[in-house]
Amino acid sequence: MANASPDLDNADAQRQLNNNNRPSSSGFWETECTSSKLFECSRIRALADERDAVQKKTFTKWVNSHLSRVSCRIADLYNDLRDGYMLTRLLEVLSGELLPRPTRGRMRIHCLENVDKALQFLKEQRVHLENVGSHDIVDGNHRLTLGLMWTIILRFQIQVIKIETEDNRETRSAKDALLLWCQMKTAGYPEVNIQNFTTCWRDGLAFNALIHRHRPDLIEFHKLTRSNATHNLQQAFNIAEQHLGLTKLLDPEGEDVLDNCVEAEKIVNRYEALASDLLDWIEKTIAVISNQKFANSLTGVQQQLQAFTTYCTIEKPIKFQEKGNLEVLLFTIQSKLRANNQKPYVPHDGKLISDINKAWERLEKAEHERGVALRKELIRQEKLELLAQCFDHKTTMRQAWLNENQRLVSQDNFGYDLPAVEAAMKKHEAIEADIASYEERIGVVVELGAEMEVEGYYDIRRILARKENILGQWSLLKELVQLLSKDFGKHLLEVDDLLQKHSLQEADIAVQAERVETLNTAALKFTTVEGIYTRTSVFI
């Protein structure tokens, strides 16, 4: 089957050789959060090792497909090329030329000499090898060995392809020419649209279309479906090997490993969508929690505080986890791209991790302000509720006191004798004194009502109605007391004059009683003396 190694052209191959197994520098990559370095490095290493394993397997099959012409075979790409012998035989098969005879021997110097002969031959063929030497191959450097094999493939199997058009013969780079050739050969096949060497080959339809174009008798293309990718790939690779003599360089499961670039592209789209959704949620949430209008009741504020607590404990943690997942997702994207020697992905303006972090900081600031304001409002409403309870308690007591005193003052039974009148006067004086001392308590009720009115208590109408009722009864009581005081003052002189006259009459009566008593006594004595004289005369 045609080689399906990583989608590189000559420039890509040279960059791979220049890497020399060192991580490429990138400002964006270097500025990532230090706390994620361990995850980042392990992820990069895993993806790079996975990619290298696929390349090694594919290149090994490709090398053996050519060495089979001279009855040679390698088992390990890195080890079996180190002595330079197999590398020399491979170049002879590919070029059709004889290279200098390899030096027999297993010492390092012999291996270096043989590999150097092979590299010198490549230079004579105008193959540019930068920063790669015979010691790299002898030492089994994985990256440089893979890069060297890809350079050889480009030079001797693909290189520059001539594409015939209606107007002229156009020369293109190996990658562009091969892509154009695939597009021309698969034109007209349903569900086959080759635009790259990654995503467009995953379902296996493109491989089957190429075979069907040249050998329609081998494949029933109309029976293939995109959903059965493994079957499609396995069929294409097996038919190409069995009927077309093309070595099976890839396994269907190897496609999953080569999909790192494809995955990266999908993850990029996913990152963009998730970042947009998260930023939209942050902005909407900031707009909601920045609203400082609260319910004007203790129950309403308590409900708002409960909703805010639910946001802080349930809704926000989910979004915070999404934010962390975005960071991991970006690290994964960069890891995949770096493992495939691709440029780092830089999110669009406003969707950088730093932008999301800034938006999150604004959210937390608004959240803090909302929490402080809610608690202040809760304290204010609790204070108003306590004031209302205190007001109701005091007004109830004042109401009972006013009713009782109005009843007492309204009584007009002052008695019919002096002690009763004096008792009524004392009682009236006590009521006046009690009323005078009670005025301060009525003032407390008025102050409570005024304070709740200023603070905007939600049930202020009821409060004001009770306050006006208390003030009305208070005014009525004072009027009754004043009226009673005038009545007492009006009759007080007459009563006093009558009392004096009554006292004089009593004194005069007492004097006359004494006189009468004296006369009675005298009369009694006189009567007694006269009776004795009469009886004496009779006896005489």
C-alpha positions, 0 to 999 in steps of 0.5 A: 500500500502507498506509504501512509507515514506522517504528512511531511514534505522535505522541509518537514523532514529536515525539521525532524532531523534538526530536532535532534531529540530536543523539544522545540521552543515556543513562547506559548508553550513556555508560558504554560502554568508550571503546576501542569508541567508534570502532566504536560511532559508525561502526556507529550512523552506518551504521545511521542512514543506512540507516534514513534512506535507507529513510524518505526513499524511502518518504516520497518515494513517499508524497508523489508519490502525493498530488502526482500529483493536481495533476500535480506530482512531487518527485525528492529529498525533502530538496531539493524541499521547501526552497522551500516550494512543493511542501510547500504543494501537498501540504498543499492536497491533503491538507487540501482547503483553499487555503493562502496563495499561495507567494511566487515567488522563489529567494532564501533569504528567499522560501523561508523565507517559503513554508515558514513559511506551510506550518508556520503552516497546520499549527499552525492544524490543531493539529499540534504542531511543537516545535523545528522552524522554517522554516530547518530545512526550507530548510537541508535538515535530514534528520532534521527533514524526515523527522520533519515528513513523518511528522507530516503522515502521522499528522495527515492519513492516520492520526491517530485511527481509530475502531474499531467494537466490539459494545458501542461505538465505541472511540477508540485511538491511531493505532498501536494502532488500526491494529494492532487493525484488522490483527488483525481483518482477518487473524484466521483466516489460518494462520501470520498473527499480527500483534502488531507492525509489525516481525517479523509482516510480514517473510514477506509473509503479513500483506500478502497476508492483508489483500488476500485479505480484501478481494479473495480473487480476486486472491490464492491465499493457500493457495499461499503459504509463509513461506519465500518471503518475497521473492515474497510481498512482491513479489506483495502490493505489485504487486497492491496497486498494479495492482488496488487503486490503492495506491502501492508505497511499499516494495520487498521489499528495503527490509524488510531495512533496516526489520528493525533493530528485529527484528534488535535483538530477536533479538540481545538474545535471543542476547546473553542466551543467550550471556551465560548460557552464558559465565557458566555456563562461568566458574563451572564452570571456577572450581570445577574449577581451584580444586580443589587436589588434585593427583596424587601422582606426577610423571607425574600432576602433569605430565599435570595441568599439560599439561591446564592448559596446554591450557586456557590456550592452547586453551579459554580463548582461545575463551571470551575471544573469545566474551567480546569478541563479547558486547561487540561484540554489546551495542554492536550492539544499542545501535547499532540501538536508538539508530539507531531512537530506541529506549531503550537495552537494559540486560541483566538483573542478572548479565549486564551486561558489568561482571558478566561482566568481574568473573566473568572476573577471578575466573576469572583469579585462580583460574587464577593460583592454580592455575598457581602451585600446580601449579608448586609441586607439580611442583617438589615431585614432581621433588624427591621423584623425585630423592630416590627416585633418590638413595635407590635409588642409595645403597641399591644401594651399601650393599647391595653393601657389606653383602653383601661385609662379611657374607661376609668376617666369616662366614669362620672360617679364621684360619690355623694359625700365628702370622703367619696369626692375626696377619693375621686379627686385623688384618683383623678390626680393619680391618673393625671400623673400616670398619663404624664409619665406615660407620654415618653412610652408613647414617644418610643412607639412613634420613634419605632414607627418612624425608624421602620418608615425610614428603613423602608420596612415592607409592611410599613402601612400596617405599622403606620396604621397602628401608630396612628391608632395609638396616637389617636387614642392617646389624644382622646385620653388627654382630652378626657382628662383635661375635660374632667379637670375643668369639671372638677375645678368648676364645682370645687368652690361651691362644694367647698362653700357648702362644706363650710356652711355645713360645718357652721350649721353643724357647729350651731346645731351642736351649741343648740343641742348643748343648750337644750340638754342643759334646759332638759337637765334643769327642767328635770331637776326642777320637776324633781324638787317640786314633787318632793315639796308637794308630798311634804305639804300633804303630810303636814 
